[in-house]
Structure formats: C-alpha cells, structure tokens
C-alpha cells in the first residue's frame, strides 16, 4: 500500500479516536447535571451531595454524646443481629428467635420483606415470615406503620415516621408532649440513641450485665465505653449507643450516583442521568428529598393509604393513632396524616413503599407522584401537601426517573455491613426453628 495513503489513514483514525474521546468527555448530560447541582447546592458545588466513606468518622454526622469509633460500630453491628437478646418474648417458642435484623433485612433495603415486620410472634424468613399459632394478633411484635429504611440514618436527627424521638431538631419546643416512650427525649440525645433505648424494650429484648457476660460481650462494652459508668455501660443505654453508632456507619456511598459525584462519569447510564436531571428539575423531587441522603426531617401528607388498609397487617386498625403521623406525637390537628420525608437510596430492593406499604412497585410510586391524586379517603383535602400535585411527566420521562431511582441510587454491596456471626453462635438474623432450617443453620 502507498506509504502516503497509510499516513492519511492513520491521521483519520487518530482524529476519529480523539473525536470519540472528546464526545465522551463532553457528554452534555454530565455538564448539565453538574451545573444543575451546583445551582441547587447551598455550598455552590455539586460535591455537597456526596456521602462520606463509612470509615470517615469525622465527616459522618453524629451525636456529640456518642462519637463514632471502630469498636463501637463493630459491637453495634453484632448486637443488631444478635438473637441472644430476645429474652422477653410473650411465649417461650420465640425465645432467642429474632433480632433487629429480623425486620430490617439488608437484602430488602434494611426493611421487612413483607407488608409489615414481625419480630416476637413470627417464624420463618422474609416473605414467608408468619404469626406463630400460639400468638393472638394483638400479641405479636408488629408496628402500625412500615419500618423505615436503616440507611443513611446519620442524616436523621429525629427518628420514626413522625419524628418523635430526639431532643433537638424539629422537636425543640415540643417538650410539653414528651410523655410515655418519648420521656426519653429528656436525656438530651439525638433520635437514634433515644429510639434505640426504647426499641430494645419495645421489641422485648434484654440487655444487662448478666446477659452481656453470658453472651460474651463484656470486653467489647468495656473497650467501646471506658468512660461510661458500669450501670449505664451494661444496660440498654450502652447497647443503644453501640447500635446507633453502627447504624450511622451504614452509608450508601457505592451507588452509581455517588460514584458519578466523585468523578466517574461512566458510573451512570444516560437514562439514569436524564432521570437525575428530572429529579432535580421538572419532577421537583429535590424540594423534599434534599442533601446527600435525599431525605428531610420535614412532614407532609401525600394522601397514601395506612397500613391497616392493606388487609394484611396485625395489631393495627382504623383507630390506630399511628395513622395520624406527626399529629400523633405533637397532638396538633394541623400535623395529622403528615409523615417524614424518607431517604431514597436502594429502593430497588424494597417490595413495599410509603408508611402504609400501599404500593409495591417503584414505577407505580413515580406514577402516583406524577398523577398527584390522593388515594386515602380518610385524609382531608386541606391536609394534603401543596407539593403534591400533577407533574405532567411523559411516559419516557417517568421511565428515566424510575431508572435513576432504581439503579442510579442503588448500592449493591450492603452485605459489607452484615457480620459473619454473632457471639451467641445463634443463627442470624432469625433463630426460630423454621428460620434455622431456611438458613441451613442446623
């Protein structure tokens, strides 16, 4: 072949390669999304939306009374899945049969794999976890709202759907209604630390010095809390501090959106990027789902159905005060039917959505927001949030937004937050006979 012709061909190949590289680097979706995020960021930079690494303790929000340490997190990780704490069930067949991980399943976005979580009084795993025959419906440990996702909780100073736990934040000024379980707010801790003290009792678990010794955790407690009095250390307070530290370390920093924020433009597909632009643009999701965790400690009514209306829930009904959301805590009728804005990472693994598990498909959730029509006739029109209105998204736009929510926000490696075993040697996350059989623990 003519040498000059070879030079010409080589030149054109080089030009085409450079052009492809330039086109790749200059993807207009990347530029537009960064510009949009810069405009919306309170700091003026899209990096505001970046989640910290799980070991970057200094940059993970935390209660100043409970600073994060590696040993504290490791202890909390085991306690969260420790069925050996389930020592106060109503009937003996549930003894040491369940853990926090029973209702907050890592493979299901740290949520139940059914309409409603069942701890004491349930047997079996996931979708098939059912009520023990010896338990009446109102005896089982099941709550009247769907458990919240245990992800990115470092960004939640006031916990539960109605935000009732935590001394500061949105609960400042609500001291007059701190009674019953919320009397614990007077301890002055944030929501996680406060709720987990109450939660150990609510879910019929026992933490004291004898239990800690029997299970073999004394050295962990001593190392994690050397300055805490022994009375507090070997108690639900010490256990709560450890579990809360562990939960704060669960950060979805490996999702494609997070990797994109850190500079990897290839981490998200074009449909996911278009969906992100809709999220931070026409769909207006960012008005409520804010910051790195895409959540807010704000309360709105979207007119969705309550848990009892699924017809598949125990220990709840139309008169359940938990149906009132924030109003059940504040006693202010203006707060009735208003629920907290949840985080949005890893919803792909969730089988049920909203506080009442009223939707079972993420695309259906997008359609519900797009249509902007309340579905619960029990919620007065005047309580519906002004942000809930028709969005007029096209079919293709809803598809792109769903892609971003389903895949762009999906951290596929949540197993890094699960211990291989617990000190009791029990099966995790459940230890009832049927679960042991399902999990191959026999």
Secondary structure, DSSP 8 states (H G I E B T S, - for coil): --HHHHHHHHHHHHHHHHHHHHHHHT-HHHHHHHHHHHHH-TTSSGGGG----TT-GGGS---TTS---HHHHHHHHHHHT-GGG----SSGGGTT---HHHHSBGGGTTB-SSSS---TTEESSGGG-EE-TTS-TTTS---SS-----SSGGG-SSBSTT--B-SSGGGTT-GGG--GGGGGGGG---HHHHHHHHHHHHTT---SHHHHHHHT-HHHHHHHTTTS-HHHHTSHHHHHHHHHHHHHT---TTSHHHHHHTT-GGGS-HHHHHHHHHHTTTT-GGGTSBTTTTBEEEEEB-----GGGGS--SS--TT-GGGGBHHHHH--GGGTTBEEE---TTGGG-S-BTTTT-B--HHHHHHHHHHT----TTS-GGGB-TT-S-----HHHHHHHHHIIIIIT--S-GGGGS-S--TT---SS--SHHHHHHHT--
